[in-house]
Amino acid sequence: MGNLGMMEILLIGVALLIFFGPSRLPELGKSLGKGIQEFKKAGRELSDSVKEDAVADKDKK
């Protein structure tokens, strides 16, 4: 997890509970997960289109 230790993660969790409350945390987690999923999907689509263009350029030569 990079440079985050257990104490830092715990502090972030407590801050999230204070700011958003326990009822909003699952909602925020779900939307964050969807956002990450969309980002990964867009990255895969971009790399696939670049590969297709490379193959098409190679076939032209």
TORPA-915369 format. One record per atom (N, C-alpha, C): x, z, y; residue in one letter. Coordinates in pm, whole numbers, plus 50000, padded with zeros to 5 digits. Each point is the difference from the previous one (the first is absolute). Example, Ala and Ser with C-alpha at 12.3 -4.5 7.8 and 13.67 -1.06 7.14 Angstrom:
<pts>
[pt [51319; 50780; 49431]; "a"]
[pt [49911; 50000; 50119]; "a"]
[pt [50090; 50000; 50120]; "a"]
[pt [49965; 49928; 50105]; "s"]
[pt [50082; 50006; 50119]; "s"]
[pt [49923; 50073; 50109]; "s"]
</pts>
This chain:
<pts>
[pt [50082; 50000; 49881]; "m"]
[pt [49918; 50000; 50119]; "m"]
[pt [50086; 50000; 50125]; "m"]
[pt [50117; 49950; 49991]; "g"]
[pt [50084; 49996; 50119]; "g"]
[pt [50059; 50136; 50031]; "g"]
[pt [49996; 50039; 50125]; "n"]
[pt [50058; 50126; 50042]; "n"]
[pt [49898; 50113; 50014]; "n"]
[pt [49880; 49981; 49950]; "l"]
[pt [49897; 50104; 50011]; "l"]
[pt [50012; 50097; 49884]; "l"]
[pt [50012; 50127; 50034]; "g"]
[pt [50001; 50104; 49897]; "g"]
[pt [49861; 50055; 49979]; "g"]
[pt [49990; 50095; 49911]; "m"]
[pt [49872; 50060; 49968]; "m"]
[pt [49941; 50072; 50121]; "m"]
[pt [50083; 50067; 50077]; "m"]
[pt [49951; 50074; 50116]; "m"]
[pt [49943; 49906; 50106]; "m"]
[pt [50064; 49886; 50022]; "e"]
[pt [49950; 49904; 50098]; "e"]
[pt [49867; 49939; 49958]; "e"]
[pt [49989; 49970; 49870]; "i"]
[pt [49875; 49944; 49950]; "i"]
[pt [49887; 50102; 50013]; "i"]
[pt [50030; 50125; 49969]; "l"]
[pt [49901; 50106; 50014]; "l"]
[pt [49956; 50016; 50145]; "l"]
[pt [50094; 49994; 50092]; "l"]
[pt [49969; 50012; 50143]; "l"]
[pt [49913; 49884; 50048]; "l"]
[pt [50028; 49880; 49953]; "i"]
[pt [49918; 49883; 50035]; "i"]
[pt [49859; 50017; 49946]; "i"]
[pt [49988; 50048; 49876]; "g"]
[pt [49868; 50022; 49941]; "g"]
[pt [49918; 50102; 50077]; "g"]
[pt [50063; 50109; 50042]; "v"]
[pt [49930; 50102; 50077]; "v"]
[pt [49957; 49944; 50136]; "v"]
[pt [50087; 49923; 50062]; "a"]
[pt [49965; 49939; 50129]; "a"]
[pt [49881; 49905; 49985]; "a"]
[pt [49999; 49922; 49894]; "l"]
[pt [49886; 49910; 49975]; "l"]
[pt [49871; 50078; 49980]; "l"]
[pt [50008; 50110; 49927]; "l"]
[pt [49881; 50082; 49980]; "l"]
[pt [49948; 50057; 50131]; "l"]
[pt [50091; 50041; 50087]; "i"]
[pt [49960; 50057; 50129]; "i"]
[pt [49938; 49893; 50089]; "i"]
[pt [50063; 49883; 50007]; "f"]
[pt [49953; 49896; 50091]; "f"]
[pt [49871; 49933; 49953]; "f"]
[pt [49990; 49971; 49871]; "f"]
[pt [49887; 49921; 49952]; "f"]
[pt [49898; 50080; 49922]; "f"]
[pt [50037; 50111; 49944]; "g"]
[pt [49907; 50080; 49921]; "g"]
[pt [49992; 49950; 49857]; "g"]
[pt [49958; 50087; 49910]; "p"]
[pt [49999; 49963; 49858]; "p"]
[pt [49897; 49893; 49964]; "p"]
[pt [49897; 49985; 50079]; "s"]
[pt [49898; 49900; 49966]; "s"]
[pt [50045; 49857; 50032]; "s"]
[pt [50089; 49984; 50096]; "r"]
[pt [50044; 49865; 50040]; "r"]
[pt [50123; 49953; 49924]; "r"]
[pt [50076; 50090; 49935]; "l"]
[pt [50123; 49960; 49932]; "l"]
[pt [49979; 49897; 49888]; "l"]
[pt [49902; 50016; 49912]; "p"]
[pt [49980; 49896; 49898]; "p"]
[pt [49967; 49864; 50060]; "p"]
[pt [49923; 50001; 50105]; "e"]
[pt [49964; 49877; 50071]; "e"]
[pt [50125; 49933; 50059]; "e"]
[pt [50087; 50079; 50060]; "l"]
[pt [50124; 49946; 50058]; "l"]
[pt [50093; 49947; 49892]; "l"]
[pt [50009; 50074; 49889]; "g"]
[pt [50084; 49954; 49889]; "g"]
[pt [49952; 49870; 49941]; "g"]
[pt [49870; 49986; 49988]; "k"]
[pt [49943; 49878; 49945]; "k"]
[pt [50028; 49880; 50091]; "k"]
[pt [49982; 50019; 50130]; "s"]
[pt [50025; 49890; 50093]; "s"]
[pt [50148; 49966; 50007]; "s"]
[pt [50087; 50101; 49989]; "l"]
[pt [50144; 49974; 49998]; "l"]
[pt [50038; 49921; 49875]; "l"]
[pt [49943; 50037; 49886]; "g"]
[pt [50026; 49928; 49876]; "g"]
[pt [49955; 49855; 50007]; "g"]
[pt [49883; 49977; 50058]; "k"]
[pt [49952; 49863; 50016]; "k"]
[pt [50090; 49919; 50093]; "k"]
[pt [50048; 50063; 50106]; "g"]
[pt [50090; 49932; 50092]; "g"]
[pt [50131; 49960; 49934]; "g"]
[pt [50056; 50090; 49920]; "i"]
[pt [50124; 49969; 49928]; "i"]
[pt [49977; 49888; 49900]; "i"]
[pt [49886; 50004; 49932]; "q"]
[pt [49966; 49896; 49903]; "q"]
[pt [49988; 49863; 50068]; "q"]
[pt [49935; 49996; 50116]; "e"]
[pt [49986; 49874; 50074]; "e"]
[pt [50137; 49948; 50045]; "e"]
[pt [50086; 50092; 50044]; "f"]
[pt [50134; 49961; 50045]; "f"]
[pt [50080; 49940; 49886]; "f"]
[pt [49994; 50062; 49882]; "k"]
[pt [50072; 49947; 49884]; "k"]
[pt [49945; 49864; 49960]; "k"]
[pt [49868; 49985; 50005]; "k"]
[pt [49937; 49873; 49964]; "k"]
[pt [50046; 49889; 50094]; "k"]
[pt [50004; 50031; 50130]; "a"]
[pt [50044; 49901; 50098]; "a"]
[pt [50146; 49962; 49977]; "a"]
[pt [50082; 50098; 49965]; "g"]
[pt [50141; 49973; 49972]; "g"]
[pt [50017; 49911; 49879]; "g"]
[pt [49922; 50025; 49894]; "r"]
[pt [50006; 49915; 49881]; "r"]
[pt [49956; 49858; 50032]; "r"]
[pt [49892; 49987; 50078]; "e"]
[pt [49952; 49867; 50036]; "e"]
[pt [50103; 49924; 50082]; "e"]
[pt [50066; 50069; 50090]; "l"]
[pt [50104; 49937; 50083]; "l"]
[pt [50117; 49954; 49914]; "l"]
[pt [50046; 50086; 49910]; "s"]
[pt [50113; 49961; 49916]; "s"]
[pt [49961; 49886; 49905]; "s"]
[pt [49876; 49999; 49951]; "d"]
[pt [49955; 49890; 49915]; "d"]
[pt [49997; 49868; 50076]; "d"]
[pt [49953; 50003; 50126]; "s"]
[pt [49995; 49876; 50077]; "s"]
[pt [50140; 49950; 50034]; "s"]
[pt [50093; 50091; 50024]; "v"]
[pt [50138; 49959; 50027]; "v"]
[pt [50060; 49936; 49875]; "v"]
[pt [49973; 50059; 49884]; "k"]
[pt [50051; 49943; 49874]; "k"]
[pt [49940; 49861; 49976]; "k"]
[pt [49871; 49986; 50027]; "e"]
[pt [49935; 49870; 49982]; "e"]
[pt [50060; 49895; 50093]; "e"]
[pt [50027; 50039; 50124]; "d"]
[pt [50062; 49907; 50094]; "d"]
[pt [50141; 49962; 49957]; "d"]
[pt [50073; 50096; 49946]; "a"]
[pt [50135; 49971; 49953]; "a"]
[pt [49997; 49903; 49884]; "a"]
[pt [49908; 50018; 49908]; "v"]
[pt [49986; 49910; 49886]; "v"]
[pt [49957; 49861; 50047]; "v"]
[pt [49908; 49994; 50097]; "a"]
[pt [49954; 49871; 50051]; "a"]
[pt [50115; 49926; 50071]; "a"]
[pt [50080; 50074; 50076]; "d"]
[pt [50114; 49937; 50066]; "d"]
[pt [50104; 49952; 49900]; "d"]
[pt [50019; 50075; 49894]; "k"]
[pt [50097; 49963; 49896]; "k"]
[pt [49952; 49875; 49927]; "k"]
[pt [49870; 49989; 49978]; "d"]
[pt [49945; 49884; 49931]; "d"]
[pt [50010; 49874; 50086]; "d"]
[pt [49993; 50014; 50131]; "k"]
[pt [50010; 49886; 50092]; "k"]
[pt [50139; 49938; 49997]; "k"]
[pt [50099; 50084; 49976]; "k"]
[pt [50140; 49951; 50000]; "k"]
[pt [50030; 49943; 49868]; "k"]
</pts>
